[in-house]
């Protein structure tokens, strides 16, 4: 099954079409914004971008998440791709797409959400944990498969999964920090999804956006090493 494609801005300022997998392989990290208020999202996104993180997920269980996605798209930050996370149903997927989400991320393996993405050419990063779920998500048409919670199995689990499932691009989410992120990549993940260890509540509450810049740079150094 052909995977949906994501149009992204190239670093040379031109336009190009890449698969979502290519974009994520290049960037290696998705910032997860959960619970960040709409009036803080723009500043958080600018800080992440300054620190070198250009894939941003706004979870739909955040108040005004759809409006926040609209706001982020309107900012047109260079090279940034905005996705919707915690997408639980096709109806939520439709709302996220209407808001401008460029990709969808689910916490679980939901064939109906994946089908929505395939039908609307909207890439889906589908949540899974067991080898069966990973294979099912890939077969259903997921662009990538999010292994969650990654901390429950550790980096070696990704090496084990890649043995029988080498064709499936995996994203590690759950318990990722700057100290262990690279070990997941070395073990077979194409990227990591990072929440509170990158975007701390205390930082955006207190307007300490430079802390977010520095944390983003720390992840960037670890992953590009």
Secondary structure, 3 states (H helix, E strand, C coil): CCCCEEEEECCCCCEEEEEHHHHHHHHCEEEEECCCCHHHHHHHHHHHHHCCCCEEEEECCCCCHHHHHHHHHHHCCCCCEEEEECCCCHHHHHHHHHHCCCEEECCCCCHHHHHHHHHCCCEEEEEECCHHHHHHHHHHCCCEEEECCHHHCCHHHHHHHHHHCCCCCEEEECCCCCCCHHHHHHCCCCEEEECCCCCCHHHHHCCCHHHHHHHHHHHHHHHHC
